[in-house]
Amino acid sequence: MSEILDKAKQRGQEQQLPYAGAVTPEEAFQLLQNDNRVLLVDVRTNAERDWVGRVHIAEEQHKAVQWSLYPGGTPNPNFMAQLATAIADKDTTILFLCRSGVRSRHGAKLATENGYTACYDILQGFEGDKDHHGHRKTVGGWCSADLPWMGA
């Protein structure tokens, strides 16, 4: 497991990320499978999780803290308070996930700025990039990697 985190930290240094590092969806899944202390924080809206799908991992390892609110996409003013309620130990290894890897980066950055020491972005997010038809879930991301998830 340390090999994965070392690689993630190296990515972080190479890309000058303002948090610990970045993992691929496959690496994230391996971390979650092999260490029940690693937590995934899904920062998508409740609507996205309900209508698009959610990762299928141990319930105690899955936390939901919206980065923005639905409808309207306004920033969640309580993001840090909700994260602190969900994960009190600031040394916990946290893997942040969103749709395509943008909001998760913001969540990892803000958490790091607020004292969390092991924040990682899951590259490509849950659905990944759009394909040539404008559809997601086929190019990159958790779903495209054929990792466990539950549909809406």
trRosetta pair geometry for C-beta under 8 A, 3 or more apart (Angstrom, degrees):
i j d omega theta_ij theta_ji phi_ij phi_ji
1 4 5.8 -49 -161 31 44 110
1 5 6.6 35 148 -10 71 106
1 30 7.5 -174 -109 133 75 98
1 31 6.2 103 -146 -117 102 71
1 34 5.4 -162 -76 104 117 133
1 35 5.8 69 -126 -31 162 128
2 5 5.6 -57 -146 44 39 108
2 6 5.9 46 152 -26 70 105
3 6 5.6 -52 -145 35 29 113
3 7 6.4 29 155 -18 63 105
4 7 5.8 -56 -152 36 30 110
4 8 6.3 30 150 -20 65 108
4 23 6.6 37 169 -124 103 116
4 27 4.8 160 -154 -159 116 105
4 30 6.1 -178 -78 89 157 125
4 31 5.9 -146 104 -66 150 99
5 8 5.3 -51 -143 38 36 115
5 9 6.2 38 155 -21 67 103
5 21 7.3 132 -165 52 58 145
5 31 7.5 98 -59 -105 89 126
5 93 7.4 -77 -103 -129 129 137
5 120 7.9 -109 -125 -70 77 145
6 9 5.8 -53 -147 36 30 110
6 10 6.4 33 151 -22 63 104
7 10 5.6 -52 -150 33 32 114
7 11 6.6 37 150 -20 63 100
7 21 8.0 133 102 168 46 147
7 23 8.0 88 91 -111 97 72
7 27 7.3 -126 79 -122 125 151
8 11 5.7 -49 -153 32 33 113
8 12 6.6 37 147 -21 62 105
8 20 7.0 31 125 125 109 93
8 21 3.5 117 143 120 79 133
8 22 5.8 -165 -154 65 82 30
8 23 4.7 -26 -100 -69 125 79
8 27 6.8 169 -65 139 109 149
8 120 5.5 -9 173 -130 142 129
9 12 5.3 -52 -152 34 36 118
9 13 6.5 35 151 -18 67 101
9 20 6.1 -56 -100 171 82 78
9 21 4.3 -99 -82 -56 35 141
10 13 5.8 -52 -149 36 33 109
10 14 6.2 32 154 -18 66 108
10 21 7.3 46 32 -128 39 132
11 14 5.8 -58 -145 39 29 110
11 15 6.0 4 164 3 66 114
11 17 7.5 27 119 -7 76 133
11 21 5.4 98 63 -163 91 96
11 22 4.8 -92 111 51 135 93
12 15 6.4 -70 -141 51 22 94
12 16 8.0 86 163 -92 54 2
12 17 4.1 -84 -147 46 75 119
12 19 6.7 -108 -135 86 129 58
12 20 5.9 -117 -71 134 169 33
12 21 3.3 -101 -29 -98 121 63
12 22 6.1 150 -68 -3 77 76
13 16 7.2 21 -172 -77 31 42
13 17 7.8 -58 -43 28 22 84
13 21 7.8 -21 -13 -97 68 96
15 22 7.3 6 38 6 146 131
17 20 7.8 -27 101 67 121 23
17 21 6.5 130 61 -109 143 31
17 22 6.5 160 -60 -31 164 102
17 105 7.7 -114 -144 -146 109 101
17 108 7.9 -10 170 112 120 131
17 121 7.4 -133 -153 8 146 123
18 109 4.8 48 84 -127 116 97
18 112 6.2 171 135 79 78 145
18 113 7.6 12 149 -55 120 93
19 105 7.8 -169 18 -156 132 60
19 108 4.0 -87 -8 147 178 104
19 109 5.5 -112 -41 -83 112 48
19 111 7.3 51 -119 67 127 91
19 112 4.3 -155 -108 -38 82 145
19 119 4.3 -70 -168 87 124 107
19 120 7.1 -176 128 -85 116 29
19 121 6.9 110 72 -27 135 93
20 108 7.7 -108 28 -175 78 117
20 112 7.2 -173 -23 -97 73 124
20 117 7.3 73 -67 150 121 48
20 118 5.3 31 -50 -145 162 41
20 119 5.4 148 10 57 102 51
20 120 5.5 -58 77 -69 109 73
21 120 5.3 -14 76 -116 72 93
21 121 7.7 -132 118 28 37 76
22 120 6.2 153 -103 -168 25 81
22 121 4.6 -24 -112 65 87 93
22 122 7.6 156 -161 -97 73 12
22 123 5.2 75 168 -55 115 98
23 27 4.0 -132 -170 93 102 120
23 28 4.8 133 109 -60 128 78
23 31 6.9 -42 -149 -8 167 138
23 95 6.4 -49 43 -127 133 113
23 120 5.2 39 -6 159 103 133
23 121 7.5 174 27 83 65 46
23 122 5.8 -32 73 -109 88 60
23 123 6.7 -149 89 1 33 91
24 27 4.6 96 50 7 78 102
24 28 7.0 -137 93 -7 41 86
24 122 7.7 35 160 -160 14 69
24 123 5.5 -37 -104 48 48 117
24 124 7.5 22 -146 19 65 117
24 145 7.7 137 155 -94 99 151
25 28 5.5 -53 -148 34 33 115
25 29 6.4 33 155 -20 66 104
25 122 5.9 68 -90 -178 61 109
25 123 7.1 -106 -30 67 68 73
25 124 6.3 -68 -31 68 109 113
25 141 6.2 81 -51 175 146 27
25 142 4.5 -174 -140 -89 135 56
25 145 4.5 -179 89 12 131 155
25 147 5.8 -140 154 -8 113 145
26 29 5.8 -53 -150 35 31 111
26 30 6.6 33 151 -19 64 104
26 145 5.5 -145 -58 -169 85 141
26 147 7.1 -162 -92 -68 54 121
27 30 5.6 -53 -150 35 34 112
27 31 6.4 36 152 -20 66 104
28 31 5.8 -55 -152 35 31 112
28 32 6.3 27 153 -16 66 109
28 40 7.0 79 176 -100 116 112
28 95 4.9 127 -138 -166 107 153
28 97 7.5 104 -174 -74 163 113
28 120 7.7 -176 -98 111 94 125
28 122 4.8 7 -62 -113 154 112
28 142 7.8 -59 69 -96 134 99
29 32 5.7 -57 -146 40 31 110
29 33 6.1 30 156 -19 66 110
29 57 7.8 -152 -129 -88 72 120
29 142 7.9 131 -55 -135 111 89
29 145 7.8 -165 -11 117 138 135
29 147 4.9 -141 -75 -135 146 132
29 148 7.7 129 -133 24 125 86
30 33 5.8 -58 -143 39 29 110
30 34 6.0 4 166 -2 65 118
31 34 6.4 -75 -141 47 22 96
31 35 6.1 -41 -178 38 63 108
31 38 4.7 -145 148 176 99 174
31 93 7.2 -116 175 130 131 138
31 95 6.7 139 82 -52 139 139
32 35 7.5 -83 -122 58 15 68
32 38 5.5 -122 -92 93 51 118
32 40 6.2 -6 -93 -38 132 113
32 57 5.3 -43 159 -144 143 145
32 58 7.6 -175 170 24 101 95
32 61 5.7 119 -152 154 100 151
32 95 7.2 -82 -59 25 103 148
35 38 4.7 78 90 -10 103 105
35 93 7.5 34 106 52 137 139
36 58 6.7 -25 -129 65 97 160
36 60 7.2 28 -175 91 105 116
36 61 6.3 -114 -153 -72 64 116
37 92 6.8 -140 165 -139 87 83
37 93 6.8 80 115 32 88 99
38 61 6.8 28 90 -148 64 117
38 92 7.9 145 -122 176 33 82
38 93 4.6 -38 -114 87 78 115
38 94 7.9 174 -164 -85 63 23
38 95 6.6 37 171 -13 103 110
39 61 5.5 -158 -118 -161 56 62
39 62 7.7 -177 -162 -72 76 16
39 63 5.8 27 172 -3 119 115
39 87 6.1 -173 70 -94 162 128
39 92 5.8 11 14 158 119 127
39 93 7.1 150 24 86 68 60
39 94 5.5 -22 73 -111 94 67
39 95 7.1 -172 95 25 43 77
40 55 6.4 -45 123 65 160 155
40 57 6.4 92 17 49 139 152
40 61 6.0 54 14 142 89 88
40 62 5.4 -16 68 -110 103 61
40 63 6.9 174 88 29 51 72
40 94 7.8 132 -110 -164 19 59
40 95 4.8 -32 -107 73 68 103
40 96 7.9 153 -162 -91 58 17
40 97 5.9 10 -174 -3 103 124
40 122 7.8 19 -137 -39 101 140
41 63 4.8 -25 -106 77 71 105
41 64 7.6 153 -160 -97 59 18
41 65 5.5 -19 -168 27 110 108
41 83 6.9 22 -138 -123 151 97
41 86 7.1 113 -112 113 107 147
41 87 7.3 -76 -72 -15 122 136
41 94 5.6 9 -5 -171 117 108
41 95 7.1 166 21 78 69 47
41 96 5.2 -24 70 -106 100 65
41 97 7.0 167 83 23 47 76
41 107 6.7 -152 107 151 125 144
42 49 6.3 90 131 -86 143 122
42 54 6.7 -21 -106 -141 172 94
42 55 6.9 -167 -74 12 126 109
42 62 6.8 10 -9 -167 112 90
42 63 7.1 178 20 87 71 49
42 64 5.1 -24 66 -108 100 71
42 65 7.7 140 71 30 50 56
42 97 5.0 -32 -106 74 64 105
42 98 7.5 132 -164 -89 59 42
42 126 7.6 43 -135 -59 106 131
43 65 6.0 -25 -105 83 69 74
43 66 6.5 100 -170 -147 55 23
43 67 4.0 45 169 -32 114 104
43 96 5.9 14 -17 -167 121 97
43 97 6.8 167 15 75 78 46
43 98 5.0 -40 68 -80 97 94
43 103 5.0 -154 107 128 124 112
43 104 5.6 168 29 -89 126 61
43 106 7.9 -175 145 70 163 91
43 107 4.6 -141 -76 -50 154 151
44 48 3.9 -94 162 80 122 141
44 49 5.8 144 89 -47 115 83
44 52 7.7 -84 163 50 156 133
44 66 7.2 -46 109 -119 27 70
44 67 7.6 -6 -79 19 20 97
44 97 7.5 -42 -17 115 98 80
44 98 5.3 137 -64 -144 79 63
44 99 5.9 101 -100 -47 118 79
44 103 7.2 128 -82 70 52 145
44 126 6.9 -38 -37 7 143 142
45 48 4.7 105 55 0 78 99
45 49 7.3 -147 95 0 46 83
45 66 5.3 47 -113 -132 50 117
45 68 6.5 -51 -69 85 100 73
45 69 6.6 104 -119 -151 108 24
45 70 4.0 83 -175 -23 151 116
46 49 5.8 -58 -153 39 35 109
46 50 6.0 29 153 -16 69 112
46 64 7.1 82 -94 160 73 138
46 66 6.4 -53 -28 -69 76 126
46 70 6.6 -132 48 37 76 119
47 50 5.7 -60 -142 43 29 108
47 51 5.6 0 169 3 69 118
47 70 4.2 -83 7 93 129 167
47 71 7.8 48 -24 -73 159 63
48 51 6.5 -66 -127 50 20 91
48 52 5.0 -19 -172 18 64 125
48 70 7.5 168 -21 -46 81 145
48 99 6.5 -99 -158 -71 146 105
49 52 7.0 -45 -91 51 13 87
49 53 7.4 -68 -156 101 43 19
49 54 4.6 38 -157 -76 90 110
49 64 6.4 -32 -46 -123 165 135
50 152 6.3 66 145 -133 44 100
51 152 4.8 19 -167 -122 25 151
52 99 7.7 -3 117 -112 171 100
52 126 7.4 100 121 116 127 135
52 127 6.9 -59 174 -64 136 127
52 152 6.0 69 5 -49 8 120
53 126 7.3 177 85 168 93 128
53 143 7.3 85 82 -85 145 122
53 149 5.1 64 153 155 124 115
53 150 5.9 -180 -155 89 87 47
53 151 4.8 -46 -95 -117 112 37
53 152 5.6 -95 -62 -39 62 71
54 62 7.7 79 165 -170 117 145
54 126 8.0 -53 -125 -136 35 144
54 149 6.5 -180 92 -158 30 86
54 150 5.7 -9 58 54 78 93
55 62 6.5 -171 77 -112 106 125
55 97 6.9 38 -29 101 134 172
55 126 7.0 -120 -52 -116 89 105
55 142 6.2 -77 -93 -178 99 156
55 147 7.3 -15 -136 119 93 114
55 148 7.0 73 -173 95 66 75
55 149 5.4 -59 -113 -104 37 84
56 148 3.8 -93 68 144 108 102
56 149 5.3 -175 -7 -105 93 19
56 150 5.0 108 -72 -30 108 89
57 61 5.3 -74 130 78 119 120
57 62 5.5 143 69 -56 100 109
57 148 6.9 135 -63 82 61 118
58 61 4.5 71 73 10 95 109
58 62 7.1 175 87 -12 48 92
59 62 5.9 -69 -146 38 33 107
63 83 8.0 93 138 -129 140 61
63 86 4.3 101 -155 178 135 136
63 87 6.5 -80 -47 -39 171 102
65 76 7.7 179 164 101 74 161
65 79 6.2 98 158 -151 109 68
65 82 4.7 156 -134 114 104 115
65 83 5.1 61 -146 -76 171 73
65 86 5.8 -118 -57 1 118 152
65 107 7.4 131 91 -140 111 132
66 69 5.9 82 134 -87 142 57
66 70 7.8 -119 -146 -2 142 83
66 76 4.9 139 100 -65 89 146
66 79 7.4 -110 87 -100 55 85
66 82 7.8 11 35 87 69 164
67 75 7.3 -54 156 -139 65 66
67 76 6.0 -164 167 14 16 115
67 79 6.2 38 -124 -113 46 133
67 98 6.8 -24 7 -98 139 126
67 103 4.2 175 53 -176 162 118
67 104 7.9 -119 -45 -68 145 37
67 106 6.2 95 -153 83 137 119
67 107 5.5 -99 -89 -64 115 106
68 73 4.8 10 154 -163 140 57
68 74 6.2 159 -161 77 88 26
68 75 5.6 -57 -106 -100 78 35
68 76 6.0 -147 -103 -25 20 84
68 103 6.8 -105 -2 -120 100 136
69 72 6.5 4 92 66 87 98
69 73 7.2 165 64 -125 51 9
69 74 5.2 -19 46 62 103 82
69 75 7.6 22 2 103 89 12
69 76 5.5 125 -46 -82 90 78
70 73 7.2 27 -92 -64 57 51
75 79 7.5 -64 173 -27 86 126
76 79 4.5 108 91 -60 107 88
76 82 7.4 -44 150 18 133 139
78 81 4.7 -61 -166 50 79 114
78 82 5.2 80 131 -26 94 103
79 82 6.1 -66 -149 40 23 107
79 83 6.2 22 156 -19 64 109
79 107 7.2 -132 -178 -118 130 86
79 110 6.8 32 112 111 133 153
80 83 5.5 -51 -142 36 33 113
80 84 6.2 35 156 -21 65 105
80 110 6.6 -117 -74 148 101 115
80 111 7.5 170 -114 -95 82 60
80 114 5.5 163 -138 -83 127 172
81 84 5.7 -53 -148 36 30 112
81 85 6.6 31 151 -19 62 104
82 85 5.6 -51 -148 35 34 113
82 86 6.3 30 154 -15 66 108
83 86 5.7 -60 -146 42 32 108
83 87 6.1 -33 173 40 70 97
83 107 7.8 160 -85 -164 139 100
83 111 6.1 -125 165 -102 160 105
83 116 7.9 -69 148 -50 131 143
84 87 7.2 -79 -126 68 21 59
84 88 6.5 55 -179 -105 63 55
85 88 7.7 7 -137 -66 16 82
87 90 7.9 113 130 -86 96 40
87 92 5.3 -116 -169 51 119 151
87 94 6.4 71 172 -87 177 124
87 116 7.7 48 109 -113 126 126
89 92 4.7 102 90 -38 99 100
90 115 4.9 -31 -155 126 152 96
90 116 4.8 -130 -157 -101 79 53
90 117 6.1 84 140 -5 85 88
91 116 8.0 -167 -66 -153 22 57
91 117 5.3 -5 -113 43 60 124
91 118 6.4 56 -173 0 47 115
92 116 7.5 -45 54 -149 79 102
92 118 6.6 -141 101 60 32 115
93 118 4.4 -67 -102 130 58 134
93 120 7.2 8 -174 2 85 116
94 108 7.5 177 100 -112 106 79
94 111 6.6 -77 77 140 152 163
94 116 6.4 -18 17 175 137 139
94 118 6.4 128 16 96 71 77
94 119 5.2 -16 69 -111 106 65
94 120 6.9 171 88 28 54 72
95 120 5.1 -26 -108 76 64 103
95 121 7.9 91 -160 -156 60 6
95 122 5.4 60 173 -53 100 104
96 104 3.9 155 126 -163 99 88
96 105 7.5 173 94 -55 134 23
96 107 4.5 173 -146 86 144 121
96 108 4.6 -137 14 -55 144 91
96 111 7.6 -177 -63 8 131 140
96 119 6.5 22 -20 -171 116 93
96 120 6.9 180 16 86 78 46
96 121 5.5 -36 64 -109 102 53
96 122 6.5 -154 82 4 47 84
97 104 5.4 -1 -115 -98 7 137
97 122 4.6 -1 -92 38 80 136
97 125 6.1 119 -167 -142 70 61
97 126 5.8 82 168 -53 111 90
97 142 7.1 29 -149 -41 131 137
98 101 6.5 -178 58 -62 96 16
98 102 6.3 -83 82 54 145 59
98 103 3.8 133 -101 59 160 100
98 104 4.1 -149 -4 -34 96 89
98 107 7.5 153 -48 1 113 127
98 125 4.9 -55 80 -123 60 120
98 126 6.9 -111 122 0 24 97
99 102 7.8 -14 59 30 86 92
99 103 7.4 63 19 21 81 114
99 125 4.9 33 107 154 25 151
99 126 5.7 -57 -124 46 35 98
99 127 5.0 -17 -169 28 76 112
99 136 7.4 -33 178 -160 101 163
100 124 6.7 -53 -162 -169 53 41
100 125 4.3 -94 -80 26 7 143
100 126 8.0 -66 -56 42 38 63
100 127 6.2 -47 -71 69 74 87
100 128 6.3 50 -122 174 76 10
100 129 6.3 87 -145 -79 117 50
100 136 7.5 -103 -79 -129 103 130
100 141 7.0 -63 -116 -83 54 123
101 104 5.8 -58 -139 43 40 117
101 105 6.6 52 163 -30 67 102
101 121 6.5 81 -155 166 85 115
101 122 7.0 -123 -104 93 87 59
101 123 5.6 20 -117 -157 141 36
101 124 5.2 16 -41 -37 131 9
101 125 4.3 -128 -40 -33 64 92
101 141 7.9 -134 -34 -94 102 86
102 105 6.1 -55 -161 25 29 109
102 106 7.1 22 148 -12 62 104
102 125 7.7 -25 8 -53 61 135
103 106 5.4 -53 -154 37 42 113
103 107 6.3 44 149 -21 71 103
104 107 5.5 -50 -147 36 35 114
104 108 6.3 36 154 -19 66 103
104 121 4.9 122 122 -141 105 85
104 122 6.0 -67 167 39 164 76
104 125 6.3 176 -4 -96 133 88
105 108 5.8 -53 -147 36 31 110
105 109 6.3 31 154 -20 64 108
105 121 4.9 13 -87 -105 66 145
106 109 5.7 -55 -147 36 30 112
106 110 6.3 25 158 -15 66 108
107 110 6.0 -57 -143 39 28 105
107 111 6.1 27 159 -18 65 110
107 119 7.8 -154 119 -166 74 128
108 111 5.9 -57 -145 39 27 111
108 112 6.3 29 155 -20 63 108
108 119 4.0 155 -153 149 81 117
108 120 6.5 -114 -123 79 136 6
108 121 4.9 -97 -11 -61 153 83
109 112 5.8 -58 -151 36 28 111
109 113 6.4 27 152 -19 64 107
109 119 7.8 -159 -46 112 22 146
110 113 5.5 -53 -147 37 33 113
110 114 6.4 17 156 -7 65 111
111 114 5.9 -70 -150 47 30 102
111 116 4.1 -21 157 35 95 140
111 119 4.8 143 85 -90 121 146
112 115 7.9 167 -174 31 27 12
112 116 5.8 -79 -83 69 39 84
112 117 7.6 92 -128 -103 73 22
112 119 4.9 -117 -58 32 92 136
116 119 5.2 76 112 -49 118 110
122 125 6.5 108 97 -97 96 32
122 142 7.2 23 150 -59 138 103
123 140 7.7 -84 132 -171 87 118
124 128 4.7 0 177 -108 105 74
124 129 7.0 -73 -140 -20 89 79
124 140 3.7 -128 -144 161 137 111
124 141 4.3 -136 140 -68 103 57
124 142 7.7 172 102 -21 98 57
124 144 7.7 -77 152 42 138 123
125 128 6.5 -168 66 -61 83 34
125 141 5.2 -24 81 -119 62 103
125 142 7.0 -75 134 -5 41 96
126 141 5.8 21 114 -173 18 116
126 142 4.7 -31 -134 31 48 123
126 143 6.4 53 163 -21 64 97
126 149 7.4 116 -161 -115 99 147
127 136 3.8 27 162 154 118 131
127 137 5.1 -54 -147 -62 79 68
127 141 5.1 -42 99 177 14 169
127 142 7.6 -19 -46 43 29 86
127 143 5.9 11 -113 17 47 128
128 136 6.0 158 67 -163 72 85
128 137 6.6 139 37 -88 105 19
128 138 7.3 -135 77 56 135 33
128 139 5.0 -174 138 89 128 56
128 140 3.4 154 -139 85 116 74
128 141 2.8 -123 -44 -8 84 114
128 142 7.8 -159 -38 22 89 51
128 143 6.9 -117 0 50 106 92
128 144 5.0 4 -15 -2 154 132
129 136 7.2 -160 114 -120 17 80
129 139 4.6 -56 69 101 88 117
129 140 5.3 52 10 40 88 124
129 141 7.6 -178 1 -27 51 110
130 133 7.9 -133 174 73 91 50
130 134 5.1 -15 -173 -146 130 37
130 135 6.4 125 -151 56 75 22
130 136 5.7 -56 -93 -72 59 70
130 139 7.0 8 96 42 15 129
131 134 7.2 -56 66 13 62 16
131 135 5.3 -14 37 61 105 79
131 136 7.6 174 -6 -90 81 23
131 138 4.7 -11 -48 75 135 123
131 139 5.0 155 -78 -23 76 117
135 138 6.1 49 102 7 103 121
136 139 7.6 -93 -141 41 49 83
136 141 7.3 21 179 21 97 162
136 143 7.8 83 138 53 86 139
137 141 6.9 -88 -112 81 40 134
137 143 4.1 -44 -142 103 87 145
137 144 6.1 166 175 -56 41 79
138 144 5.7 103 -163 -103 13 109
139 144 6.1 -127 36 -95 6 160
140 144 5.6 69 63 51 12 148
140 145 7.9 8 -164 -42 34 91
141 144 5.0 87 59 16 79 104
141 145 6.8 -145 98 -7 38 94
142 145 6.0 -67 -152 37 24 110
142 147 5.1 -79 -170 55 75 123
142 149 6.2 102 131 -57 115 132
143 146 7.7 35 170 -72 37 30
143 147 7.4 -91 -84 46 21 79
143 149 5.8 -56 -94 27 79 153
